[in-house]
Amino acid sequence: MASPLKVFKFGGASLKDAASVKNVQKILLGYKNQPLLIVVSAMGKTTNALEKVINAYFEQNGQAISLLQDVRTQHFSLMEDLFQPEDPVFDRLRIVFEQVQNFISQEPTGEYDFIYDQIVCVGELASSIIVKAYLDQNQLSTHWTDARELIITDDIFREGWVQWEETQGNISTKIKPLISKDHFVITQGFIASTKDGQFITLGREGSDYTAAIFSFCLDAESMTIWKDVPGVLTADPRIFDNVVKLDRLSYREAIEMTYYGAKVIHPKTIKPLQNKSIPLYVKSFKDPLDSGTFISDDVGDHYPPMVAVESNQAVLQISTRDFSFVAEHHMRYLFGEIADQRIQVNLMQNTAISFSICVNDVDDKIALFAKAIEKDFKVIIDRDLQLISVRHYHQDVLDNLKRGKIVILEERIGKTVQMVVKDVPIMNWK
């Protein structure tokens, strides 16, 4: 049975500056006398800035400390607009940044993904400390808790898979006693720990998933994601004109949309909610009184065309070196290597002597995969592609999307069309 608890997630855009933090506090005042758990992301573009710190540290180019100082300065400048100089929140944040500085003052040890997860978590920690302190001084008493002590994963860094039994036990034991009408609970998205206590992350943009984990483990009444858009839209308004908001959406449709690349919700978010019939709201922090989008089981299944665009795609054409068929035993081996590298396959096709996959071109994963299979397979890589997915397509929509594009791969399954495309090169004829 659902508890009266609500779970709210606020992303980086909703916390990008002092005015944004004040706006979040105003939103939360409307829920002052309700049990509420709040999940926050790093502020603004902090994660991007920390990735520069990580790269500099890993490369040992001498810039890591100064880049970290820039991140620290941005947070302290924001706090100066929220707190008096003597507020203890300044000392607390100094300690958090000093811990990271001590880490990067030593020689790097371990793989890049491990180092990434040890450093990047400072963004969410800093955000949650600042928001908690501001809520406390503005009539909203809040318990702070460390998500790394609650969410447990395996040891695949940057893409931790939740160990549900341990995680549910931790959340039930440590969070349920804190939930009341008199205090909010605040924690961090994106970050967790392995069984042996190493810091780890749940995958880029994983704070939505964190909120779903807490919603599932606490049998929440509902979950709300606060965005800079009015709800779930039929396409990305930064790319397309004339997009419309979807007032209601089924879990199934939301899963399909996020799987195919819709950015408004993290792909792993929906399933934990669906498993316990917990409704999800996607609402605008710019217009908190608007209804947003409501996602649940009790929704019809008639929708307009919906378009998702994934950039940074690559197509790998894989063939055997002896020109034999790409048979079942080859597939088993290839997918084993794909799983080991945690490569996300978005589309695949095979012919008699080749197997093509469209994947997210992230870091050096493709290079590592190609190297792992090079003894038995040739790999041709085509980069800088887009994957366009259209749900409930009309032919005129597809025709418009193909204009000025070369279609590399195309697949139609049921109500969905997927196309891997590249821009037509501009020819200068003389």
C-alpha positions as CSV (number, residue, x, y, z in Angstrom):
1,M,0.0,0.0,0.0
2,A,1.4,3.4,-1.0
3,S,2.5,5.7,1.8
4,P,1.6,9.4,1.8
5,L,5.2,10.2,0.9
6,K,6.0,12.2,-2.2
7,V,9.4,12.1,-3.9
8,F,10.6,15.2,-5.8
9,K,13.6,15.4,-8.0
10,F,15.2,18.7,-8.9
11,G,17.8,18.7,-11.7
12,G,20.8,21.0,-12.4
13,A,18.8,23.5,-14.4
14,S,16.5,24.1,-11.4
15,L,19.5,24.8,-9.1
16,K,21.8,26.7,-11.5
17,D,22.1,29.9,-9.4
18,A,20.9,31.6,-6.2
19,A,17.6,32.7,-7.7
20,S,16.9,29.1,-8.7
21,V,17.5,27.8,-5.2
22,K,15.1,30.4,-3.9
23,N,12.5,29.3,-6.4
24,V,12.9,25.7,-5.3
25,Q,12.3,26.8,-1.7
26,K,9.1,28.6,-2.8
27,I,7.9,25.5,-4.6
28,L,8.5,23.4,-1.5
29,L,6.7,25.8,0.8
30,G,3.5,24.5,-0.8
31,Y,4.3,21.1,0.6
32,K,5.4,22.2,4.0
33,N,3.1,19.9,6.0
34,Q,3.6,16.7,3.8
35,P,6.1,13.9,4.0
36,L,8.6,14.6,1.3
37,L,11.9,13.2,0.1
38,I,13.9,15.5,-2.2
39,V,16.6,14.3,-4.6
40,V,18.9,16.9,-6.1
41,S,21.4,16.9,-9.0
42,A,24.6,18.9,-9.2
43,M,24.0,22.6,-9.8
44,G,23.9,23.9,-13.3
45,K,26.7,22.5,-15.5
46,T,28.8,21.4,-12.5
47,T,29.2,17.8,-13.7
48,N,30.6,19.1,-17.0
49,A,33.1,21.2,-15.1
50,L,34.1,18.3,-12.9
51,E,34.7,16.2,-16.0
52,K,37.3,18.7,-17.0
53,V,38.9,18.3,-13.6
54,I,38.8,14.5,-14.0
55,N,40.4,14.6,-17.4
56,A,43.1,17.0,-16.3
57,Y,43.9,14.8,-13.3
58,F,44.0,11.6,-15.3
59,E,46.2,13.2,-17.9
60,Q,48.4,14.8,-15.2
61,N,48.6,18.1,-17.2
62,G,48.9,20.3,-14.1
63,Q,45.5,22.0,-14.4
64,A,43.3,19.8,-12.2
65,I,43.7,21.8,-9.0
66,S,42.9,25.1,-10.7
67,L,39.9,23.7,-12.5
68,L,38.6,22.3,-9.2
69,Q,39.2,25.7,-7.6
70,D,36.9,27.2,-10.3
71,V,34.1,24.8,-9.4
72,R,34.6,25.6,-5.7
73,T,34.6,29.4,-6.4
74,Q,31.3,29.1,-8.3
75,H,29.6,27.4,-5.4
76,F,30.9,29.8,-2.8
77,S,29.8,32.8,-5.0
78,L,26.3,31.3,-5.2
79,M,26.3,30.8,-1.4
80,E,27.3,34.4,-0.8
81,D,23.9,35.4,-2.3
82,L,22.0,32.9,0.0
83,F,23.8,33.0,3.4
84,Q,25.5,35.3,5.9
85,P,29.3,35.0,5.9
86,E,29.4,33.2,9.3
87,D,26.9,30.5,8.3
88,P,28.4,27.0,9.0
89,V,27.4,25.8,5.5
90,F,30.7,27.5,4.2
91,D,32.8,25.3,6.5
92,R,30.9,22.2,5.6
93,L,31.4,22.8,1.9
94,R,35.1,23.6,2.4
95,I,35.6,20.2,3.9
96,V,33.9,18.5,0.9
97,F,36.1,20.3,-1.6
98,E,39.2,19.7,0.5
99,Q,38.6,16.0,0.3
100,V,38.5,16.1,-3.4
101,Q,41.6,18.3,-3.6
102,N,43.5,15.8,-1.4
103,F,42.4,13.0,-3.7
104,I,43.7,14.7,-6.9
105,S,46.9,15.8,-5.1
106,Q,48.1,12.2,-5.3
107,E,49.2,10.2,-8.3
108,P,46.3,8.6,-10.2
109,T,45.7,4.9,-9.4
110,G,43.1,2.8,-11.1
111,E,41.1,3.0,-14.3
112,Y,39.6,6.2,-15.6
113,D,36.0,5.2,-14.8
114,F,37.0,4.5,-11.1
115,I,38.7,7.9,-10.8
116,Y,35.7,9.6,-12.5
117,D,33.3,8.3,-9.9
118,Q,35.5,9.2,-6.9
119,I,35.6,12.9,-8.0
120,V,32.3,13.7,-9.8
121,C,30.2,12.9,-6.7
122,V,31.3,16.3,-5.1
123,G,28.7,18.0,-7.4
124,E,25.7,16.3,-5.9
125,L,27.1,16.5,-2.4
126,A,27.7,20.3,-2.6
127,S,24.3,20.8,-4.1
128,S,22.4,18.9,-1.4
129,I,24.4,20.6,1.4
130,I,23.6,24.1,0.0
131,V,19.9,23.4,-0.6
132,K,19.4,21.7,2.8
133,A,21.0,24.7,4.6
134,Y,18.8,27.2,2.6
135,L,15.6,25.2,3.4
136,D,16.5,25.1,7.1
137,Q,16.9,28.9,7.3
138,N,13.6,29.4,5.5
139,Q,11.0,27.5,7.5
140,L,11.6,24.1,6.0
141,S,13.5,21.9,8.4
142,T,15.3,19.1,6.5
143,H,17.2,16.0,7.2
144,W,20.3,15.5,5.0
145,T,21.3,11.9,4.1
146,D,24.1,10.5,2.0
147,A,22.8,8.4,-0.9
148,R,26.2,6.6,-1.0
149,E,25.3,4.9,2.3
150,L,21.9,3.8,0.9
151,I,22.1,2.7,-2.7
152,I,24.4,-0.2,-3.3
153,T,25.5,-1.4,-6.8
154,D,27.9,-3.8,-8.5
155,D,31.4,-2.6,-9.2
156,I,31.1,-1.4,-12.9
157,F,32.1,2.2,-12.4
158,R,30.1,4.9,-14.2
159,E,27.2,2.5,-14.8
160,G,26.5,0.8,-11.5
161,W,23.7,-1.7,-11.5
162,V,21.6,-1.5,-8.3
163,Q,21.7,-4.4,-5.9
164,W,18.0,-4.1,-4.9
165,E,17.9,-6.3,-1.8
166,E,20.7,-4.4,0.0
167,T,19.5,-1.1,-1.2
168,Q,15.9,-1.6,-0.1
169,G,17.1,-2.8,3.3
170,N,19.2,0.3,3.8
171,I,16.5,2.7,2.7
172,S,13.8,1.1,4.8
173,T,16.1,1.0,7.9
174,K,17.6,4.5,7.6
175,I,15.0,6.7,5.7
176,K,11.6,5.5,7.0
177,P,12.3,6.7,10.6
178,L,13.2,10.2,9.2
179,I,10.0,10.7,7.2
180,S,7.5,12.9,9.0
181,K,5.2,15.9,8.3
182,D,7.6,18.1,10.2
183,H,10.9,17.5,8.3
184,F,11.8,16.9,4.7
185,V,14.5,14.5,3.8
186,I,17.1,15.5,1.1
187,T,19.6,13.3,-0.7
188,Q,21.7,13.2,-3.8
189,G,20.9,11.8,-7.2
190,F,23.3,9.9,-9.5
191,I,25.7,8.6,-6.7
192,A,25.9,5.4,-4.9
193,S,28.5,2.9,-3.5
194,T,29.8,-0.5,-4.3
195,K,29.5,-3.3,-1.7
196,D,33.1,-2.6,-0.6
197,G,32.4,1.1,-0.1
198,Q,33.9,2.6,-3.2
199,F,32.0,5.6,-4.6
200,I,30.2,4.9,-7.9
201,T,27.6,6.5,-10.2
202,L,24.5,5.2,-11.8
203,G,25.1,6.5,-15.4
204,R,25.1,10.1,-16.7
205,E,21.9,12.0,-15.9
206,G,21.0,9.2,-13.4
207,S,19.3,11.4,-10.8
208,D,15.8,10.6,-12.1
209,Y,16.7,6.9,-11.6
210,T,17.8,7.7,-8.0
211,A,14.4,9.2,-7.3
212,A,12.7,6.2,-8.7
213,I,14.8,3.9,-6.5
214,F,13.7,5.8,-3.4
215,S,10.1,5.9,-4.6
216,F,10.1,2.1,-5.1
217,C,11.8,1.3,-1.8
218,L,9.5,3.6,0.2
219,D,6.2,2.8,-1.6
220,A,5.8,6.5,-2.4
221,E,2.4,8.0,-3.3
222,S,3.9,9.7,-6.3
223,M,7.1,11.0,-7.8
224,T,7.6,14.3,-9.5
225,I,10.5,15.4,-11.8
226,W,10.8,19.2,-11.9
227,K,12.1,20.4,-15.3
228,D,12.6,23.6,-17.4
229,V,9.9,22.4,-19.8
230,P,6.2,22.2,-19.2
231,G,6.1,18.4,-19.3
232,V,6.8,15.6,-21.7
233,L,6.8,17.1,-25.2
234,T,6.4,15.4,-28.6
235,A,10.0,16.4,-29.5
236,D,12.9,18.5,-28.2
237,P,11.9,22.2,-28.5
238,R,15.6,23.1,-29.0
239,I,15.6,21.1,-32.3
240,F,12.0,21.2,-33.6
241,D,9.3,23.8,-33.8
242,N,5.6,23.3,-33.1
243,V,6.1,20.7,-30.4
244,V,3.2,20.0,-28.0
245,K,2.9,18.9,-24.5
246,L,1.5,15.4,-23.7
247,D,-0.9,15.8,-20.8
248,R,-1.1,12.1,-20.0
249,L,1.2,9.2,-20.9
250,S,1.2,5.5,-20.2
251,Y,4.2,3.8,-18.5
252,R,4.7,1.7,-21.6
253,E,4.8,4.8,-23.9
254,A,7.2,6.5,-21.5
255,I,9.5,3.5,-21.4
256,E,9.5,3.4,-25.2
257,M,10.2,7.1,-25.5
258,T,13.1,7.1,-23.1
259,Y,14.6,3.9,-24.5
260,Y,14.6,5.6,-27.9
261,G,16.3,8.7,-26.6
262,A,13.8,11.2,-25.3
263,K,15.8,13.3,-22.9
264,V,13.1,14.5,-20.5
265,I,13.3,11.3,-18.3
266,H,16.3,9.0,-17.7
267,P,15.6,5.6,-19.4
268,K,15.8,3.5,-16.2
269,T,13.3,5.6,-14.3
270,I,10.0,4.2,-15.3
271,K,10.2,0.5,-14.6
272,P,10.6,0.7,-10.8
273,L,7.6,3.0,-10.7
274,Q,5.5,0.8,-13.0
275,N,6.3,-2.2,-10.8
276,K,4.5,-0.6,-7.9
277,S,2.0,1.5,-9.9
278,I,3.5,4.8,-8.6
279,P,2.4,7.7,-10.8
280,L,5.0,10.0,-12.2
281,Y,4.5,13.7,-12.8
282,V,6.8,15.8,-15.0
283,K,6.3,19.5,-14.1
284,S,7.9,22.8,-14.8
285,F,9.8,24.6,-12.0
286,K,9.1,27.8,-14.0
287,D,5.3,27.3,-13.7
288,P,4.8,24.9,-10.7
289,L,1.0,25.3,-10.7
290,D,0.7,23.9,-14.2
291,S,-0.5,20.3,-14.4
292,G,2.6,19.1,-16.4
293,T,2.5,15.5,-17.7
294,F,0.9,12.6,-15.7
295,I,2.4,9.1,-16.3
296,S,0.6,6.0,-15.1
297,D,-1.1,2.8,-16.1
298,D,-4.5,4.4,-16.3
299,V,-3.9,6.3,-19.6
300,G,-5.1,5.7,-23.1
301,D,-2.9,4.7,-26.0
302,H,-3.5,7.2,-28.8
303,Y,-0.7,9.6,-29.4
304,P,0.6,12.1,-32.0
305,P,4.0,11.4,-33.7
306,M,6.8,11.7,-31.2
307,V,10.4,12.3,-32.2
308,A,13.6,11.6,-30.2
309,V,17.1,12.5,-31.6
310,E,20.3,11.0,-30.2
311,S,23.5,12.6,-31.3
312,N,27.1,11.2,-30.8
313,Q,26.2,7.9,-32.5
314,A,28.5,5.5,-34.3
315,V,27.7,2.5,-36.6
316,L,30.1,-0.5,-36.3
317,Q,30.1,-2.9,-39.2
318,I,31.5,-6.1,-38.0
319,S,32.6,-9.0,-40.2
320,T,34.6,-12.2,-39.7
321,R,38.2,-12.1,-41.0
322,D,37.7,-15.5,-42.8
323,F,34.5,-14.2,-44.6
324,S,32.4,-16.9,-43.0
325,F,28.8,-16.1,-41.9
326,V,28.2,-14.2,-38.7
327,A,26.5,-17.1,-37.0
328,E,25.0,-17.7,-33.6
329,H,28.2,-18.5,-31.8
330,H,29.7,-15.3,-33.2
331,M,26.8,-13.3,-31.8
332,R,27.1,-14.8,-28.4
333,Y,30.8,-13.8,-28.3
334,L,30.2,-10.3,-29.6
335,F,27.4,-9.6,-27.2
336,G,29.5,-10.8,-24.3
337,E,32.1,-8.2,-25.2
338,I,29.4,-5.5,-25.7
339,A,28.1,-6.3,-22.2
340,D,31.6,-6.2,-20.7
341,Q,32.2,-2.7,-22.1
342,R,28.7,-1.6,-21.1
343,I,28.0,-0.4,-24.6
344,Q,24.4,0.7,-25.3
345,V,23.2,-0.8,-28.6
346,N,20.4,1.3,-30.1
347,L,19.9,-0.5,-33.4
348,M,21.3,-3.6,-35.1
349,Q,21.1,-5.3,-38.4
350,N,22.8,-8.3,-39.9
351,T,23.5,-9.7,-43.3
352,A,25.1,-13.1,-44.2
353,I,28.7,-11.9,-43.7
354,S,28.3,-8.7,-41.5
355,F,26.7,-7.5,-38.4
356,S,26.0,-3.7,-37.9
357,I,25.2,-2.0,-34.6
358,C,24.4,1.6,-33.8
359,V,25.8,2.6,-30.4
360,N,26.3,5.6,-28.2
361,D,29.8,6.9,-28.9
362,V,31.0,7.4,-25.4
363,D,34.6,7.8,-24.2
364,D,36.8,5.1,-25.5
365,K,34.4,2.2,-25.2
366,I,34.1,1.6,-29.0
367,A,37.9,1.5,-29.3
368,L,38.2,-0.9,-26.4
369,F,35.5,-3.1,-28.0
370,A,37.2,-3.1,-31.4
371,K,40.5,-4.0,-29.9
372,A,39.0,-6.8,-27.9
373,I,37.6,-8.5,-31.0
374,E,40.2,-7.6,-33.6
375,K,41.8,-11.1,-33.7
376,D,38.7,-12.6,-35.3
377,F,36.7,-9.7,-36.6
378,K,37.2,-6.6,-38.8
379,V,35.4,-3.5,-37.6
380,I,34.6,-0.5,-39.8
381,I,33.4,2.5,-37.7
382,D,31.3,5.4,-39.0
383,R,31.1,8.3,-36.5
384,D,29.3,11.6,-36.0
385,L,25.9,10.2,-36.7
386,Q,22.4,10.8,-35.4
387,L,19.8,8.3,-34.4
388,I,16.3,9.6,-35.1
389,S,13.4,7.6,-33.6
390,V,9.8,8.3,-34.4
391,R,6.9,6.8,-32.4
392,H,3.4,6.7,-34.0
393,Y,5.0,7.9,-37.3
394,H,3.3,9.4,-40.3
395,Q,5.1,9.2,-43.7
396,D,5.2,13.0,-44.1
397,V,7.0,13.3,-40.8
398,L,9.6,10.7,-41.9
399,D,10.0,12.5,-45.2
400,N,10.7,15.8,-43.5
401,L,13.2,14.3,-41.1
402,K,15.1,12.8,-44.0
403,R,15.6,16.0,-45.8
404,G,19.3,16.9,-46.1
405,K,20.3,13.5,-44.6
406,I,21.9,10.3,-45.8
407,V,20.2,7.3,-44.2
408,I,22.8,4.8,-43.0
409,L,20.4,2.3,-41.4
410,E,16.7,2.2,-41.1
411,E,14.3,-0.1,-39.2
412,R,10.6,-0.2,-38.7
413,I,9.0,-2.2,-35.9
414,G,5.4,-1.8,-35.0
415,K,4.6,1.9,-34.3
416,T,8.3,2.9,-34.4
417,V,10.8,3.9,-37.1
418,Q,14.5,4.3,-36.3
419,M,16.9,5.9,-38.8
420,V,20.7,6.4,-38.4
421,V,21.6,9.4,-40.5
422,K,24.4,11.8,-41.4
423,D,24.2,15.2,-42.9
424,V,24.5,15.4,-46.7
425,P,27.9,17.1,-47.4
426,I,27.7,20.5,-49.0
427,M,29.4,20.4,-52.4
428,N,31.1,23.6,-53.7
429,W,30.8,23.2,-57.5
430,K,33.1,25.5,-59.6
